[in-house]
Amino acid sequence: MTHPLGVSRPDLTVADLPTPEEVFNVARIGPKELVKYAVGPSLIALGISVGSGEWLLGPLNVGQYGFVGVGWVILVSALLQTFYNVECSRYVLATGETPVVGWGRVPPGWFLWVPLSVLVVIFAFIAGGWAASAGQGVYALVHGTIAPAGAEEPRLWAIALLVLVFVIAASARRISRALELANWMMVGTILLALLAIDLFVVPFSLWWEGIRGFFTPAAPPAGITATQLGALAGFTALASGLNWYVMGHYRDKGYGMGFRAGFISGLRGGRKEILASGVTFPDDDRNRGLWRRWYRLLLTDMWGVFFVGAMLGMLLPTILMAQAVALSGERPTRANVPTFVAAALGDEYGRTLFYVALVLGVLILFSTQLGIFEAMVRVTTDAAHATSPRLRALIEGDPRRFYYPFMIVLLVIISIVIHLALPVGLVEWSANLSNLGALIYPFMLIYLNSRLPRPARPRPWHYVILVLNFLFFGFFFVNFVADTFGAPLVTF
């Protein structure tokens, strides 16, 4: 029995959904089991999120222009992206296919959408701005001072951090689980430490101004460009239209039909094959009930962890930046934003807080580069494995034989790219390219999800929100193109 879906790809085979208890090997899913086993993919996405818009672009814009007129862009972006994440993940849960493989089912077929999607993701994220920014923090930790402009050593530290990503992936039994555990540690440490520092140094008036800024619709502040706002919108929460590149972790976690499809194992995990084409479930009472359970777990993971964490991850660094501006009497620049807060706190409160802020910055930026670097490799591996029978024969069904060599190739390329521009400039480039995805993928999701088994199909208002993603983020990308080749569409 099969389920036809789209074009140019094999029909989905049909099997029963597994139970959450079967997947996570527990007797029941209570609060303890939910946290210990079921929550996870959203943490990988959150680890990526906190280091881009939240630590660099959000504080840079707030430090230069204040909260009002900027904060509402953050809130709208986070809401739209979380809805979008749920729709991307819906497809993964219902089919066991990662989104990059699913795009191959959209007319005219995989020969257009799969390679194009891989190229878009790599082109958007290969800049390595997060590793470069983290390298500045490591330099300051080692030398006790901010790196001089154009120094080579921060870039060498950035390359060392990329090598560390390779080591983490290579030493894991199950790569997704290793990333989850790393992000549990890093994101938990980041948010708790930021909360403690903010409670210590940030006055209540700034807390209130930051919170109020999220809920105050207002015209953007004078002087800010739509391109700057587009970068902030693109990298608030995650990566706007390209968020799908992380959602494949729900397959590796075993959510829904992902349990039937397999996962990419680490070098210590032994050979593990992944199905080249997905599996879906029959429309009967048992599977309808199981789908509702899996969907509730997805909503808990996305709204309870990702959305809440993304909003906290934006609020805590931005109010800290606002206080750093007040303390120093200066405003951050694109060149010094990775270490601006540490320098301001160090001048006011002493070297201990200087080093604490630097460690936090390095952790935040490293967590982002960890997730992005691995995801570029993962997306390319999934795409190549699913669409090329010749490659599957060459690697004898073991995706690791492609995954790790390609990771080394990307490491070399990023090590070259980070020498070409300021770290924050690289991140702004990536953010605006992420908005390009909003012109394409919401409509591809509408096509795919409307053809899933009936219990898994979205409600009509979900399609409306996907169109809102297209309008909101798509505007910023069109403006970015206009600004790059002439003049922006809107100035403030």
C-alpha positions, 0 to 999 in steps of 0.5 A, spaced: 500 500 500 502 506 498 500 514 498 502 518 492 504 525 494 507 530 488 511 528 482 518 526 481 519 522 487 516 515 489 510 514 492 510 514 500 509 507 503 504 506 508 505 503 515 502 505 522 505 511 526 509 508 532 507 510 539 511 516 543 512 510 548 515 506 543 520 511 540 523 513 547 523 507 550 519 509 556 512 506 560 509 513 559 510 520 557 509 524 563 513 531 565 519 528 566 519 524 560 517 530 556 523 534 558 528 528 558 526 524 552 521 528 547 524 535 547 530 536 543 529 538 536 527 545 538 533 546 542 538 545 536 534 550 533 534 555 539 541 554 540 542 557 533 537 562 534 540 565 540 547 567 537 545 571 530 539 576 531 539 575 539 546 576 540 549 580 534 543 584 530 538 585 536 543 588 540 546 592 535 539 595 532 537 596 539 544 599 542 543 604 536 536 606 535 532 604 542 527 599 543 520 602 540 519 601 533 524 595 533 521 591 538 515 589 534 519 587 528 522 582 533 515 579 536 512 579 529 518 575 526 518 570 532 511 568 532 511 567 524 517 563 524 514 559 530 508 557 526 512 556 520 517 551 524 510 547 526 508 547 518 515 544 516 515 539 522 508 537 520 511 534 514 517 531 517 512 527 522 507 525 517 512 522 512 519 521 515 522 525 510 526 531 511 524 538 508 529 538 503 527 531 500 520 533 500 521 539 496 523 534 490 515 532 490 513 539 488 512 540 481 516 541 476 520 536 481 527 534 485 531 536 479 530 543 480 528 544 487 533 539 491 539 542 488 537 549 488 535 548 496 541 546 497 545 551 494 540 557 497 542 554 504 549 553 503 550 560 500 546 563 505 550 560 511 557 559 509 559 566 511 561 563 518 560 570 521 558 566 528 565 563 528 568 569 526 565 573 532 566 567 537 573 568 535 574 575 537 571 573 544 576 567 544 582 572 543 579 577 548 579 571 553 586 569 552 589 576 551 585 580 556 583 585 551 579 586 545 582 584 538 585 590 534 582 591 527 584 586 522 587 581 527 589 574 524 588 571 530 581 571 532 580 568 525 584 562 527 580 561 533 574 561 529 577 555 525 579 552 531 571 552 533 569 549 526 574 543 528 571 543 534 564 542 531 567 536 527 570 533 533 563 533 536 559 530 530 565 525 529 565 523 537 557 522 537 553 515 537 547 519 534 549 526 532 542 529 533 542 527 540 549 530 541 547 536 539 541 536 543 545 535 549 550 540 547 545 545 547 541 543 553 548 545 556 549 551 552 542 554 552 541 553 559 547 556 561 546 562 557 539 564 559 541 563 566 547 567 566 544 572 562 538 573 567 543 573 573 547 579 570 541 583 567 538 582 574 544 585 577 546 591 572 539 592 568 535 597 572 527 596 572 526 601 567 530 598 562 526 591 563 520 595 562 522 599 556 524 592 553 518 588 554 514 594 552 518 595 545 515 588 543 508 590 544 508 597 541 506 598 534 510 604 532 514 606 525 521 604 525 526 609 528 529 615 524 535 613 521 534 605 521 534 602 514 529 597 511 535 592 510 537 593 517 530 591 519 530 585 514 536 582 517 533 583 524 527 580 522 530 574 518 535 572 524 530 573 530 528 566 532 531 562 527 532 564 519 525 566 517 524 562 510 530 557 511 528 555 518 526 548 514 534 546 514 533 545 521 527 541 522 530 535 519 532 533 526 525 531 528 526 525 523 532 523 527 529 524 534 524 519 531 518 523 531 512 520 528 514 517 521 521 519 522 522 513 527 521 509 521 525 513 516 532 512 520 537 517 522 544 519 521 549 516 526 556 518 529 562 515 527 561 511 534 554 509 533 555 504 527 552 503 521 545 506 520 541 506 513 536 512 512 530 510 507 531 514 500 523 515 500 518 516 506 513 513 509 506 515 511 500 512 515 493 510 514 487 514 516 484 510 521 482 511 528 488 508 531 493 512 527 488 519 528 489 518 535 497 517 535 497 523 530 494 528 535 499 525 540 505 527 536 502 533 534 501 535 541 508 534 542 511 538 536 507 544 539 510 543 546 517 543 543 516 549 538 511 553 542 514 551 549 521 551 548 523 555 542 518 561 542 519 562 549 526 561 549 527 565 542 523 571 546 527 571 552 534 570 548 532 576 544 530 580 551 535 579 555 541 581 551 538 587 548 536 590 555 543 588 557 546 592 551 542 598 552 545 598 559 552 597 556 550 603 552 548 607 558 554 605 562 559 607 556 556 613 553 557 610 546 554 606 541 556 599 538 558 599 531 558 593 526 566 592 528 565 591 535 558 589 537 561 582 539 565 584 544 561 591 546 557 589 552 563 585 555 568 591 554 562 596 557 561 591 563 568 590 565 570 598 565 564 599 570 564 593 574 571 590 573 575 584 570 570 578 573 564 581 569 568 582 563 570 575 562 564 572 564 560 576 558 566 574 554 565 567 555 557 568 554 558 571 548 563 565 545 558 560 548 552 563 544 556 564 538 559 557 538 552 554 539 549 558 533 555 556 528 555 548 531 548 548 529 549 551 522 555 548 520 552 541 522 545 543 518 549 545 512 552 538 512 546 534 514 541 538 508 546 536 503 547 529 505 540 528 505 539 531 499 544 527 495 542 520 499 535 521 497 536 523 490 542 519 487 541 511 487 549 512 484 551 515 491 547 510 495 551 504 492 557 508 492 557 509 500 553 502 500 547 505 504 552 509 509 550 516 509 556 517 514 561 516 508 558 522 505 557 526 511 564 527 514 568 528 508 563 533 506 564 537 513 571 537 512 570 540 505 565 546 508 570 547 514 576 549 509 571 553 505 568 557 511 576 558 513 577 562 507 570 566 507 571 568 514 577 572 511 573 576 507 569 581 511 567 583 518 563 578 522 557 582 523 557 584 516 557 576 514 551 575 519 547 581 516 548 578 509 546 571 511 540 574 514 537 577 508 538 571 504 534 567 509 528 572 507 529 569 500 526 563 502 520 566 504 518 568 497 519 560 495 518 555 501 511 557 504 507 555 498 511 549 497 509 547 504 502 549 502 502 544 496 505 538 500 501 539 507 495 539 503 496 532 500 498 529 507 493 524 510 487 527 512 489 527 519 495 531 518 493 536 514 493 543 516 487 547 518 485 553 513 488 558 517 495 555 517 495 557 510 493 564 511 499 564 516 504 561 511 502 567 506 503 572 511 510 569 512 511 570 504 509 577 505 513 579 511 519 576 510 519 577 502 518 584 503 525 585 506 528 580 501 526 584 495 528 591 499 535 588 500 536 586 493 533 593 491 538 596 496 544 592 494 543 594 486 541 601 487 536 604 493 532 601 498 524 601 497 523 604 504 527 609 508 526 612 515 
